[in-house]
């Protein structure tokens, strides 16, 4: 499917960021990295939607239709907020956990030395620096 129009993305992200006390730029960065703003995206590991929620994560946050843009963003934002709280606002650790899972971040004590995860975190942080 095509990416959502930027006006729709910005509206959804703005409302969600404000409601959950998150940076809109951070949410946009995760969404761009995860799905390229495509609500129908499905990864080879089974993650779906704009924020690439795994089925267990969608279920944890009560997301019934992870292909619905607003619902998916809601679940992804709440998960990211949970991770930021868990890691005392440490954005790289929270992003690492969003990508590789909290168990791997906990085991490493930092962003795990997984090339895909390290690149994921680097790219999102680089976009945040540009703003």
Buried (B, 14 or more C-beta within 10 A) or exposed (E): EEBBEEEBBEEBBEBBBEEBEBBBBBBBBBBBBBBEBBBEBBEEEEBBBBBBBBEEBBEBBEBEEBBBBBBBBBBBBBBBBBBBEBBEEBBBBBBBBBBBBBEBBBEBEEBBEBEEBBEBBEBBBEBBEEE
